[in-house]
Structure formats: C-alpha cells, structure tokens
C-alpha cells in the first residue's frame, strides 16, 4: 500500500510540475522492485536473531552514513544534529 501511495504522489507531482516522464523497460522496474522487496524481507528476517539493545543501537546509527554522504555532497548540518 505504501508503494501505491508513493506512486500516486509521484504521478501527481510530475503532472503538476509539467515534467516529462521517462520511458524505461518494465523489466528494469521489475528487477528494482524485487531487489527492494527482497532487501526489506531479508533485513526483517535477519533482525529476529539480534538482541534488542543491538537493534536499538543499529537503528539509531542509520542517519550517520546519510549525513556523511550529504556532507561530502556539500550539505551542511547544525552541530546539534
């Protein structure tokens, strides 16, 4: 359901902004979709074998790589973050 909502919002945004749509082969989307679903499935399955404190620490560290790459691309973050 979240994928359908994301697709609807993206379609609406594209039409409101007057952007051209890019025509890609359906097989490309199928491969990407399967990889995305598979990664979600396997990450949830693998977390069943990890104790709760490790899960909390791992989830709290998720923004760190995003912020590092953002900094490399020129984004600035407040010191408090």
Helices and strands as residue ranges (DSSP letters): H 2-17, H 26-47, H 52-60, H 62-72
